[in-house]
Amino acid sequence: MTGSTTQGVKTVLHPVSDLGKAKAVYTALLGIEPQADSPYYVGFDVEGQHIGLVPDGGPQNMTSPVAYWHVSDIEAKLAALTAAGATVREAAHEVGGGRLVATVTDTDGNVLGLIQDR
C-alpha cells in the first residue's frame, strides 16, 4: 500500500454542449451563482464539493461526467493505479494555482480523475 492518501471525491466535472443553458440548470439545482464563470469553464463550490461545467468536453474530450478524487501525492497514486491495472489517460499536469490533475481508465474503461493541490 502506498503512502498517498485519498481525500475522497470533491470535484465532479460535467461535459456540456451549451454552457449558458447548463449554467442556468446547475444554478437552479445548487441554489447559488457560479464562483468561476468563463467561456471555457463554469464552476460551483457548494458544501465542500466543486461542480464544474466543461463546454464540449474541453481539452480532455470528456464524454461523460468525471469524478475527481483528491489525493496527497498524485504521482504515487498514478503508480499504484497503473500497477493495479489502470491505464493513464491524461498524465499529471498543472492547471493553475499549483493544482495538478490526471485521469486514468479502470479495467472497464471508466474514467477516474485525480487532483493534487500543492
VOGU-3710 file (C-alpha; in Angstrom, 3 decimals, decimal comma):
1> mtgsttqgvk> 0,000/0,000/0,000  1,322/3,413/-0,930  1,641/6,352/1,441  -0,510/8,514/-0,825  -3,872/9,143/0,798  -7,169/9,752/-0,930  -9,345/12,503/0,497  -12,467/11,489/-1,392  -14,371/12,814/-4,376  -14,595/16,571/-4,032
11> tvlhpvsdlg> -14,791/17,583/-7,697  -17,085/16,393/-10,469  -16,782/17,797/-13,996  -19,642/17,586/-16,467  -19,219/17,997/-20,239  -21,964/20,247/-21,619  -22,999/21,173/-25,155  -24,446/24,603/-24,278  -22,635/26,314/-21,413  -25,259/29,049/-20,939
21> kakavytall> -28,165/26,620/-20,696  -26,228/24,240/-18,439  -25,191/27,118/-16,169  -28,869/28,050/-15,706  -29,810/24,464/-14,823  -26,964/23,993/-12,326  -27,586/27,427/-10,782  -31,204/26,373/-10,209  -30,151/22,962/-8,877  -27,487/24,240/-6,475
31> giepqadspy> -29,203/27,492/-5,489  -26,041/29,582/-5,905  -24,281/31,552/-8,614  -21,055/30,060/-10,014  -17,770/31,060/-8,394  -15,895/30,590/-11,689  -17,617/31,817/-14,834  -15,749/31,953/-18,134  -16,389/30,866/-21,724  -14,273/27,724/-21,171
41> yvgfdvegqh> -15,358/26,716/-17,642  -18,096/27,353/-15,099  -17,579/26,118/-11,549  -19,726/25,999/-8,430  -18,470/25,435/-4,869  -21,200/24,089/-2,614  -20,999/22,207/0,693  -17,384/21,077/0,178  -17,982/19,953/-3,411  -16,847/21,564/-6,647
51> iglvpdggpq> -19,124/21,059/-9,638  -17,619/22,093/-12,970  -19,181/22,536/-16,400  -16,841/21,969/-19,348  -18,055/23,050/-22,799  -17,885/20,256/-25,386  -15,827/18,082/-23,039  -12,899/20,504/-23,066  -9,334/19,536/-23,949  -9,881/16,283/-22,020
61> nmtspvaywh> -12,510/15,220/-24,605  -14,858/14,191/-21,805  -17,962/12,355/-22,970  -19,483/11,767/-19,530  -19,093/13,237/-16,029  -15,750/12,557/-14,348  -15,373/12,333/-10,571  -12,023/13,650/-9,344  -10,508/12,068/-6,256  -8,340/14,454/-4,253
71> vsdieaklaa> -5,017/12,851/-3,320  -1,930/13,873/-1,367  0,614/12,551/-3,936  -0,666/12,289/-7,495  2,433/10,547/-8,901  2,368/7,868/-6,191  -1,355/7,344/-6,744  -0,843/7,067/-10,516  1,880/4,463/-9,929  -0,367/2,471/-7,592
81> ltaagatvre> -3,296/2,618/-10,002  -1,266/1,534/-13,034  0,304/-1,280/-11,015  -3,243/-2,407/-10,216  -4,249/-2,432/-13,902  -5,455/1,113/-14,668  -4,221/2,939/-17,777  -3,075/6,565/-17,736  -5,330/8,612/-19,984  -4,056/12,077/-19,090
91> aahevgggrl> -0,689/12,358/-17,323  -0,383/14,627/-14,295  -0,073/18,265/-15,277  -0,602/21,646/-13,671  -3,813/23,523/-14,437  -3,043/26,658/-12,445  -2,553/27,686/-8,848  -0,303/24,695/-8,152  -3,137/22,219/-8,813  -2,164/19,003/-10,585
101> vatvtdtdgn> -4,716/16,839/-12,397  -4,577/13,469/-14,148  -7,004/10,844/-15,380  -6,822/7,086/-15,701  -9,199/4,474/-17,051  -10,001/1,470/-14,918  -10,123/-2,054/-16,310  -13,714/-1,468/-17,505  -12,955/1,804/-19,292  -14,376/4,115/-16,611
111> vlgliqdr> -12,514/7,407/-16,305  -11,202/8,278/-12,832  -9,846/11,754/-12,141  -7,115/12,683/-9,661  -6,372/16,116/-8,191  -3,467/17,178/-6,000  -3,385/20,668/-4,521  0,066/21,860/-3,578
//
